[in-house]
Amino acid sequence: MKILILGGDGYLGWPQALHFSTQGHDVFIVDSLMRRDFDAQNNFDSLIPLQPLEQRVGAWKEKTGRKINFAIGDTRDYPLLSKVMWDFQPEAIVHFAEQRTAPYSMIDREHAVFTMDNNVIGTLNVLYAIKDSCPESHLVKLGTMGEYGTPNIDIEEGFIEVTHKGRKDRLPYPKAPSSFYHLSKVHDSHNIMFACKVWGLRATDLNQGVVYGIETRQTSMDPRLATRFDYDQIYGTVLNRFCAEAVIGYPLTVYGRGGQTRGYINIQDTMSCVDLAVTHPAPCGEYRVFNQFTETFSVGQLALIAKACGEKLGLNVRIEHLDNPRVESEGHYYRAANTSLLKLGLQPHLLEDTVLVSIMKKAMEFSGRIDKNLLAPSVNWRRTKNSLSA
């Protein structure tokens, strides 16, 4: 297949590009390098050193003989986006090209506006480019379980059967996002569903849980192929952050009581889920939603698991509860459906000690690059002005 990956230089986009290239697909990457620019401007950095995109694709060709083409560009640049789609004629478009974290979106007005502009307008451009250039292609969009919030009822996969005053209907599941980032994803979902309805496009929205892990079979082939290891309080997902904190003797930072429960997924399973969505496309005119996670944990449970893993490596690991900078329920009901991808053949990699130990060992290898100033939360949902570092 011809697969276009938007955001193909990112934490998930880069290993996904390698995953598809391994299978013999023709892969084309578009990326604005926004994430790299953020690091350069704010003294953030991936714990594992990253090669420039050009050197990454060169190393991949050297190791495998497979070529990945790319263009540097922004989804908000409609002429560029449209030209790439017209020239390449992808059969599948995998859309990772968004500002991807809640803390970033809550720093201040400028960061909230950027999040909305980049994500919502960028995705709207993607939809128009598909309509105008390759209307038969299948859009696979990375969404988030955070769209649903933490309702006191079971979370279904995108839609819910409702009976009201004696009448029944199948409606989009109610949304209760907890940040401007999550709100941008809700807007995306509405726009994609509308485009499928009025233009006959086909799309799969993958509402993903929190991702952990830093290696796939392809990224492990050569240090030049490594993906990001974000450990900071803006971009670092909780388990990756805990691993970095553990190896330098910094307390594991649990926000509030630690009762916040979410869905989690190994990075290898993210690759498989996107693959399953691409190779089992939605019919024309259909907007479908898959919940993409494999297990649920509370933050407190994860901290205890990380502590135990650290102690196996001889580390002295402490857990520290901080005032929660976010506005969220810390103790709540959480039960979500995730059967669609399992039915398509997903074989989950469940969280085991060996997985976390391997992440910690990688963090130990690069522990000298960990900046402790980037670990403590400095973005508070209740403030109108925040800073990027503590």
C-alpha positions as CSV (number, residue, x, y, z in Angstrom):
1,M,0.0,0.0,0.0
2,K,0.9,3.7,-0.3
3,I,0.8,5.1,3.2
4,L,1.1,8.8,4.1
5,I,2.1,9.4,7.7
6,L,1.5,12.9,9.0
7,G,3.7,13.7,12.0
8,G,6.1,10.9,10.9
9,D,9.1,12.3,12.8
10,G,7.4,12.1,16.2
11,Y,7.4,9.7,19.2
12,L,4.8,7.4,17.5
13,G,4.9,8.5,13.9
14,W,8.6,7.6,13.4
15,P,8.4,3.9,14.6
16,Q,5.0,3.6,12.7
17,A,6.8,4.6,9.5
18,L,9.5,2.0,10.1
19,H,6.8,-0.6,11.0
20,F,5.0,-0.1,7.7
21,S,8.2,0.1,5.7
22,T,9.3,-3.2,7.1
23,Q,6.2,-4.8,5.6
24,G,7.0,-3.5,2.2
25,H,4.6,-0.6,2.0
26,D,5.5,2.6,0.2
27,V,5.8,5.2,3.1
28,F,5.8,9.0,2.8
29,I,6.3,11.2,5.8
30,V,5.2,14.8,6.3
31,D,6.3,16.6,9.5
32,S,6.7,20.2,10.5
33,L,9.5,19.4,13.1
34,M,7.4,21.4,15.6
35,R,8.4,19.1,18.4
36,R,12.1,19.5,17.8
37,D,11.6,23.3,17.6
38,F,9.9,23.3,21.0
39,D,12.9,21.5,22.5
40,A,15.4,23.9,21.0
41,Q,13.4,27.0,22.2
42,N,12.7,25.8,25.7
43,N,15.8,23.7,26.6
44,F,13.9,20.4,26.6
45,D,15.3,17.3,24.9
46,S,14.6,13.6,24.4
47,L,16.5,11.5,26.9
48,I,17.7,9.3,24.0
49,P,19.6,11.4,21.5
50,L,17.7,11.8,18.2
51,Q,19.1,12.0,14.7
52,P,17.8,14.6,12.2
53,L,15.0,13.3,10.1
54,E,17.2,13.1,7.0
55,Q,19.8,11.1,8.8
56,R,17.1,8.8,10.2
57,V,15.7,7.9,6.8
58,G,19.3,7.5,5.5
59,A,20.1,5.1,8.3
60,W,16.9,3.1,7.6
61,K,17.8,2.7,4.0
62,E,21.4,1.7,4.9
63,K,20.1,-1.0,7.3
64,T,17.2,-2.4,5.3
65,G,17.6,-1.1,1.7
66,R,14.1,0.4,2.0
67,K,13.4,4.0,1.1
68,I,11.2,6.4,3.0
69,N,10.4,9.7,1.3
70,F,9.6,12.8,3.3
71,A,8.6,16.4,3.1
72,I,9.0,19.1,5.8
73,G,5.7,20.8,6.1
74,D,2.8,21.8,8.3
75,T,-0.8,20.5,8.0
76,R,-1.9,24.1,8.2
77,D,-0.1,24.7,4.9
78,Y,-2.9,23.6,2.6
79,P,-1.2,24.0,-0.7
80,L,1.7,21.7,0.4
81,L,-0.6,19.2,2.0
82,S,-2.8,19.0,-1.1
83,K,0.1,18.7,-3.4
84,V,1.6,15.8,-1.4
85,M,-1.7,13.9,-1.5
86,W,-2.3,14.6,-5.2
87,D,1.2,13.5,-6.2
88,F,1.5,10.5,-3.8
89,Q,-2.1,9.3,-4.0
90,P,-2.0,7.4,-0.7
91,E,-4.4,4.6,0.0
92,A,-4.1,5.3,3.7
93,I,-3.3,8.5,5.7
94,V,-2.2,8.0,9.2
95,H,-2.6,11.3,11.1
96,F,-0.2,11.9,14.1
97,A,0.5,15.5,13.2
98,E,-0.9,17.3,16.3
99,Q,0.2,19.0,19.4
100,R,-0.2,16.0,21.7
101,T,-0.3,17.0,25.4
102,A,-2.7,18.5,27.9
103,P,-0.1,20.4,29.9
104,Y,1.2,22.3,26.9
105,S,-2.3,23.4,26.0
106,M,-2.9,24.7,29.6
107,I,0.3,26.8,29.9
108,D,-1.4,30.1,28.8
109,R,-3.6,31.6,26.1
110,E,-1.0,31.4,23.4
111,H,-0.4,27.7,23.9
112,A,-4.1,27.0,24.0
113,V,-4.7,28.9,20.8
114,F,-1.8,27.2,19.1
115,T,-3.1,23.8,20.1
116,M,-6.6,24.6,18.7
117,D,-5.1,26.1,15.5
118,N,-2.6,23.4,14.9
119,N,-4.9,20.5,15.7
120,V,-8.3,21.6,14.5
121,I,-7.4,23.7,11.5
122,G,-4.7,21.2,10.5
123,T,-7.1,18.3,10.6
124,L,-9.7,20.3,8.7
125,N,-7.1,20.9,6.0
126,V,-6.4,17.1,6.0
127,L,-10.1,16.4,5.3
128,Y,-10.3,18.9,2.5
129,A,-7.1,17.6,0.9
130,I,-8.5,14.1,1.0
131,K,-11.8,15.2,-0.5
132,D,-10.0,17.2,-3.3
133,S,-7.0,14.9,-4.0
134,C,-7.6,11.3,-3.0
135,P,-11.2,10.8,-1.8
136,E,-11.0,7.0,-1.8
137,S,-8.2,7.0,0.7
138,H,-8.8,5.9,4.3
139,L,-8.0,8.3,7.1
140,V,-6.7,6.8,10.4
141,K,-6.6,9.5,13.0
142,L,-5.0,9.2,16.4
143,G,-7.5,10.4,19.0
144,T,-7.5,10.1,22.7
145,M,-9.5,8.3,25.4
146,G,-9.4,11.7,27.2
147,E,-12.3,12.8,25.0
148,Y,-14.6,10.8,27.2
149,G,-13.4,12.0,30.5
150,T,-14.3,9.8,33.5
151,P,-18.1,9.3,33.4
152,N,-20.0,7.3,36.0
153,I,-21.1,4.9,33.3
154,D,-19.3,2.4,31.1
155,I,-17.4,4.1,28.1
156,E,-18.4,2.6,24.8
157,E,-16.4,2.8,21.5
158,G,-17.4,6.2,20.1
159,F,-21.2,5.7,20.1
160,I,-23.9,4.8,22.6
161,E,-27.4,3.4,22.3
162,V,-29.8,5.8,23.9
163,T,-33.5,5.3,24.9
164,H,-35.2,8.6,25.6
165,K,-39.0,9.1,26.1
166,G,-39.7,5.8,24.4
167,R,-37.5,6.4,21.3
168,K,-34.1,4.8,20.6
169,D,-31.1,6.1,18.7
170,R,-27.4,5.5,18.3
171,L,-25.5,8.7,19.2
172,P,-21.9,9.8,19.6
173,Y,-20.8,9.0,23.2
174,P,-21.0,12.1,25.4
175,K,-17.7,14.0,25.6
176,A,-16.2,15.4,28.8
177,P,-12.6,16.6,28.0
178,S,-10.3,17.8,30.7
179,S,-8.0,20.3,28.8
180,F,-7.9,22.4,25.7
181,Y,-5.8,19.6,24.1
182,H,-8.6,17.1,24.7
183,L,-11.1,19.6,23.5
184,S,-9.2,20.0,20.3
185,K,-9.5,16.2,19.8
186,V,-13.3,16.4,20.4
187,H,-13.5,19.1,17.7
188,D,-11.5,16.8,15.3
189,S,-13.8,13.9,15.9
190,H,-16.9,16.0,15.1
191,N,-15.3,17.4,11.9
192,I,-14.2,14.0,10.7
193,M,-17.6,12.4,11.4
194,F,-19.2,15.3,9.5
195,A,-16.8,15.0,6.5
196,C,-17.6,11.2,6.3
197,K,-21.3,12.0,6.3
198,V,-21.4,14.8,3.7
199,W,-18.5,13.8,1.4
200,G,-18.5,10.0,1.7
201,L,-15.0,9.9,3.2
202,R,-13.9,6.9,5.2
203,A,-12.2,7.3,8.6
204,T,-11.1,5.4,11.7
205,D,-10.7,7.4,14.9
206,L,-8.3,5.6,17.3
207,N,-9.1,6.9,20.8
208,Q,-5.8,5.9,22.4
209,G,-4.9,5.5,26.1
210,V,-1.6,6.6,27.6
211,V,1.4,5.1,25.8
212,Y,4.5,3.7,27.5
213,G,7.6,2.2,26.1
214,I,10.4,3.5,23.9
215,E,11.5,0.6,21.6
216,T,10.0,-1.4,18.8
217,R,11.7,-4.1,16.8
218,Q,12.7,-1.6,14.1
219,T,13.9,1.2,16.4
220,S,16.1,-1.3,18.2
221,M,18.0,-2.1,15.1
222,D,20.3,0.9,15.3
223,P,20.8,3.8,17.7
224,R,20.2,6.2,14.8
225,L,16.6,4.8,14.5
226,A,15.6,5.5,18.1
227,T,12.4,7.3,18.8
228,R,11.8,9.9,21.5
229,F,12.1,9.3,25.2
230,D,10.2,12.2,26.8
231,Y,10.4,12.3,30.6
232,D,9.5,15.9,31.3
233,Q,6.3,17.2,32.9
234,I,5.0,18.6,29.6
235,Y,5.5,15.7,27.2
236,G,6.5,12.7,29.4
237,T,3.8,10.2,29.8
238,V,3.5,8.9,33.3
239,L,5.3,5.6,33.2
240,N,8.2,6.9,31.1
241,R,8.5,9.8,33.6
242,F,8.5,7.5,36.5
243,C,11.3,5.4,35.0
244,A,13.5,8.5,34.5
245,E,12.7,9.8,38.0
246,A,13.6,6.4,39.6
247,V,17.0,6.1,38.0
248,I,18.3,9.5,39.4
249,G,16.8,9.1,42.9
250,Y,14.1,11.7,42.2
251,P,10.8,10.8,43.9
252,L,8.1,9.4,41.6
253,T,5.7,12.4,41.2
254,V,2.2,11.3,41.9
255,Y,-0.4,14.1,41.4
256,G,-2.9,14.2,44.2
257,R,-4.0,10.9,45.8
258,G,-3.1,8.9,42.7
259,G,-6.6,7.5,42.2
260,Q,-6.9,8.8,38.6
261,T,-7.5,5.7,36.4
262,R,-6.9,5.5,32.7
263,G,-6.3,3.1,29.9
264,Y,-2.7,2.3,29.0
265,I,-1.0,0.7,26.0
266,N,2.5,-0.5,25.1
267,I,4.1,1.4,22.1
268,Q,4.4,-2.0,20.3
269,D,0.6,-2.4,20.5
270,T,0.1,1.1,19.1
271,M,2.0,0.0,16.0
272,S,-0.2,-3.1,15.7
273,C,-3.5,-1.2,16.3
274,V,-2.7,1.4,13.5
275,D,-1.7,-1.5,11.3
276,L,-5.0,-3.3,11.9
277,A,-7.0,-0.1,11.2
278,V,-5.1,0.5,7.9
279,T,-5.3,-3.0,6.7
280,H,-9.0,-3.3,7.6
281,P,-10.3,0.0,6.2
282,A,-13.7,1.5,7.0
283,P,-16.2,1.5,4.1
284,C,-16.8,4.7,2.2
285,G,-19.0,7.1,4.1
286,E,-18.3,5.5,7.4
287,Y,-16.8,7.1,10.5
288,R,-15.8,4.5,13.1
289,V,-14.2,4.7,16.5
290,F,-11.9,2.1,18.1
291,N,-10.8,2.5,21.7
292,Q,-7.1,1.8,21.7
293,F,-5.8,0.6,25.0
294,T,-5.1,-2.8,26.6
295,E,-5.1,-2.3,30.4
296,T,-6.3,0.1,33.0
297,F,-4.4,1.3,36.0
298,S,-4.5,4.1,38.5
299,V,-1.5,6.4,38.8
300,G,-0.9,5.2,42.3
301,Q,-0.8,1.6,41.1
302,L,1.7,2.5,38.4
303,A,3.9,4.2,41.0
304,L,4.0,1.1,43.1
305,I,4.8,-1.1,40.0
306,A,7.6,1.3,39.0
307,K,9.0,1.4,42.6
308,A,9.1,-2.4,42.7
309,C,10.9,-2.5,39.3
310,G,13.4,0.1,40.4
311,E,14.2,-1.9,43.6
312,K,15.0,-4.9,41.5
313,L,17.7,-2.9,39.9
314,G,19.0,-1.8,43.3
315,L,17.5,1.7,43.1
316,N,16.2,3.5,46.2
317,V,12.8,4.6,44.9
318,R,10.5,7.0,46.8
319,I,6.9,8.0,46.0
320,E,5.9,11.6,46.6
321,H,2.3,12.9,46.4
322,L,2.1,16.4,45.1
323,D,-0.8,18.8,45.0
324,N,-2.6,18.0,41.8
325,P,-2.1,20.7,39.2
326,R,-4.9,19.4,37.1
327,V,-8.6,19.7,37.5
328,E,-9.8,16.1,37.5
329,S,-11.6,13.5,39.6
330,E,-9.0,11.6,41.6
331,G,-11.3,8.8,42.6
332,H,-13.8,7.6,40.1
333,Y,-15.5,4.8,38.2
334,Y,-13.7,3.8,35.0
335,R,-14.7,1.0,32.7
336,A,-14.2,1.3,29.0
337,A,-14.8,-1.0,26.0
338,N,-11.9,-2.0,23.8
339,T,-13.1,-5.0,21.9
340,S,-13.0,-3.9,18.2
341,L,-9.2,-4.1,17.8
342,L,-9.1,-7.4,19.7
343,K,-11.6,-8.8,17.3
344,L,-9.4,-7.7,14.4
345,G,-6.5,-9.7,15.9
346,L,-4.6,-7.5,18.3
347,Q,-2.4,-9.6,20.6
348,P,-1.6,-7.2,23.5
349,H,1.7,-6.8,25.2
350,L,0.6,-6.4,28.8
351,L,2.5,-4.5,31.4
352,E,5.1,-6.7,33.0
353,D,8.1,-6.1,35.2
354,T,10.5,-6.9,32.4
355,V,9.1,-4.1,30.3
356,L,9.5,-1.4,32.9
357,V,12.9,-2.8,33.9
358,S,14.1,-2.5,30.3
359,I,12.8,1.1,30.1
360,M,14.7,1.9,33.4
361,K,17.8,0.3,32.1
362,K,17.7,2.6,29.0
363,A,17.1,5.6,31.3
364,M,20.1,4.5,33.4
365,E,22.2,4.4,30.2
366,F,21.4,8.1,29.5
367,S,20.8,9.3,33.1
368,G,23.4,12.1,32.7
369,R,21.0,13.7,30.2
370,I,18.1,14.0,32.7
371,D,17.3,17.5,33.8
372,K,15.7,17.4,37.2
373,N,14.3,20.9,36.6
374,L,11.9,19.5,34.0
375,L,10.3,16.9,36.3
376,A,8.2,18.8,38.8
377,P,4.9,20.1,37.4
378,S,4.9,23.8,36.7
379,V,1.6,24.1,34.7
380,N,-1.5,24.5,36.8
381,W,-4.9,24.2,35.2
382,R,-6.2,26.9,37.6
383,R,-3.7,29.6,36.6
384,T,-4.1,31.9,33.7
385,K,-0.3,32.1,33.3
386,N,2.2,29.3,33.7
387,S,5.8,28.6,32.9
388,L,7.4,25.8,31.0
389,S,9.7,24.7,33.7
390,A,9.7,24.7,37.5
